[in-house]
């Protein structure tokens, strides 16, 4: 795949990177990042995915090229905005969703909402670093942590490159987006909705945010077509080290399901 998922120049308000996909690719893939981040976390995926899958990564307002925009701090307005952006971007090709942590939550709820509205949804969703039960949920106390405590917490998770923590300017860009996303996640209401399409999940064996050892088993009653769970060495951000393995497994499922969808 020749296109880079993360574009060098981004227009204001641009949700997806790259802004356009190859018309020759028969499948589309929408990638949703974790809290505080943007499309850049999927910067290597374009070279790992097969050429028939055209991937676009989401960047929410308040980070990266959109850092001058006001970040969402409430769940429903964010879901509304993202829902409209996805619908406007979809064409007649089959597509999949993949998200990590907050991104997985958004992918899950978008899929449920699309089915409820009678809109054609994804043929597959990939849930990485999050499960609907047995997973850490932020509270007002976490959102309001003094910066030193918040930085210490995300440092333990390994959520950002090491050089960010000692760079005050970089921290000033990251922390507001992270607080906004934690606020969003804290307001999410779990209605126990069934996943309307096949689902596959991925996790790190030593993820500190997984509060129960078998948290991913909570997908079983919610996904009539649960394709299983894969675990890798590492913590919450195992996905950085194991991107090749994850993309290989996910794209295998996506290709098969897209072919069935016609």
N, C-alpha and C positions, 0 to 999 in steps of 0.2 A: 504494500500500500504506500503510495507516494505522498499522499496528503498528510501534513502534520496536524494532529488534533488541536494543538494549541497554536492559534494564529499569532503572527508577530504584531499585527496592527488590528485593533478591535474597535468597531464603531460603538458609540454610546448606546447602551440598552441592548447590546448583542448578547443573547442568551446562550447561543451555541457556537462552539469552536471546533472545526472551521465553520464559517458561515454557510458554506455550500458543500454538498457531497458529490462524489463522482456519480454521474448518471449511469455508468456502466455497472456499478455495484448493485447486486440484486437484493441485498438486505441492508437495513439501517439499524444502527445501535445508538441509543442515548445513554450517556454515562453521567451519573450523579455523584458529586464529590462529598467528602466528609465535612463536618462542621469547621468553619473558619477558612476553608480552602476554596479552590475553584478548579477550572479546567486543567490547570497545570499538573495536578496529581496523576492525570492520565496521559502525560506528554509522551510516554514511550509506547503506548498501546497501538498506535498506528502502525508501527513496524512489527508488532507481534500478532496482530489479527490477520486472517487471510484476506486477499484482495477483494473478495466478493462481499465483504462486510464493511460498510462505510460508517465510521464512528464519529459522533459529535459529542463533546463534553460540555456540560452545563457550567456556566459561571453566574452566580447570583449577584445581585447588586451589592455594593459595599466592599468589593475585593478585586484584586488584580486590575484589569483595564476598566472595571466598573466601580472602582473604589470611591469615586466622587459622587456616586449615587447613594441614596439613603438605603441602608440595609433593612430587610424585613425583620421585625422583631415579634411577629405574631404568626401562628401556624396557618390559620385559614386564609389570610391575604396572600401569604407566600404560595400556598397550594393553588389558589385561584390564579395568580399570575403565571405560575409555572404551567398549569393546566392549559391556559390559553396559548402560551408560547409553544407548547408541544403540539397542540392541535393545529396551530398555524403552520408548523414546520412539516408535519406528516404529509406524505404523498401516498401513492397506491402500492408502494412496496411494503412487504412485511417488515416488522421491526421488533427489537428487543429492548428491555430496560436492564441496566446494571447499576447498582448503587452501593456505596460503602458507608456504613453507620447512618448518619443523618440522610445521606443520599439513598440508602436502602429504604429508610422510612418513607421518603418522598416517592420513590419508585413504587412501593407497595400501595400507598394511598392513591396515587395517580391511577394505577391499574384498576383499583376497586371503583374509583369514581368514573372512569371511562366506561366500565361495564354498566354501572347504574344509569348513566346518561345514554346508553345505547350507542356509544361510539366505538369504532373498531380500536381495539387495544393491542398491546404487545403479544407476541406469540410465546414469549419467555421473559421471566424476570429473574435476575441474579441478585441474591441477597448476600452481601459481604460485611462481616463485622457487626452484625446486628440480628437479633431475634426478637419476636414480639413479646416474649416472656423470659424472665431470668436475666434481663439486661439492665445495666445502670441507666437510670433516668435522672437527668439534672433537675435540681431544685432552685428556688430563688437564692439560696445560700451559695450555690456553686456559681450562679450568674453574677452575684455581687461580690465574689472573692476579691480581695485586694490584688493588684497586678502581680506582686511578688509570689503570692500563693498560687494564683492562676497559672503563672509561667512555670512554677515548680510542678504543678499537676500535669500540664500538657507535656512537660519535658519527660516525666516518667512514662507517659504514653508513647513518646517518640513521634508525636504527631506532625512535627515540622523539622526541616533540616537543622542540624546543630548550630549552624552559623547564625540563625535567626535569634537565638536566645541571648547572644551577646551584642546584638545590634539594636540599639534603642529605636532607630528609625524604622527598621523592619518590624519590631514589636508593635510600634504605634499603628502600623497598617494591619497587622494580624489580629491583635487583641479585640478591637471593636467588632470585627466580623465574627470572631469566635463567640463573644458575649451575645451578639444578636442571634446566632444560630443556636446557642444553648437556650436562650429565651424561647425561640421557636419550638425546639424539641420538648421543652418543659410543658408547653401548652397542648401538645398532641394528645388527642383522646383516642384510646384504643377501643374500638367497637367490636373487635373479634371477627372482622369481616373475612370471608373466604377469598382466597386468591383466585381470580377468574381465568388464569392461564397456568401452564406448567411453571414450576419454581425450582431453582437449584440454589444451594447455599454454600458459603465458604467462611472459614474462621481460622483464627490463630489459636494454637494449643494453650498458650499462656496469656490470653487476652484478659487484662485486669478488669475490663468493663463487663465481662460475662460473670454474673453473680451466681449462676448455677452451672454445674458441669454439663448438664444435658440441655442447656437452653435451646439449642437448635431443634430439639425434638418438639418444641412448641409449634413448629411449622406443620407437623404431620396432620393435626385436625383442621388446619386452615387451608391446606393445599391438596385438593383431591388428586392432583398430579404432581406430587413432590418427587423430584428426580434425584434426591439425595444430598448429602452433605460431605464436603471435603475439608479436612483440617490440615494445617501446615505449621511448621515450626515458627515460633515468634509470637509477639504480642498482638495488640490491637491493629498495628499497621504491618502485619505479615504480608499484606498485599504488595508492598513495595518490593520485597525480596522475591516473592513468588509470582510476579506478574505473568511470566511465561506459562507457568503451570495453570494458573487461573484462566488466562485467555484461551489456552488450548482446550481446556475442558468446557468452558462456557461456549466458545464458538462451535464446538462439535455439537452440542445440544441445539444451539440456535440454528445452525445450518439444517439439521434434520427437521426441526419444527417448521422452519420457514418453507422448506420444500413441501411439507404436508399441507401448509396453508395455501400453497399454490401461488 
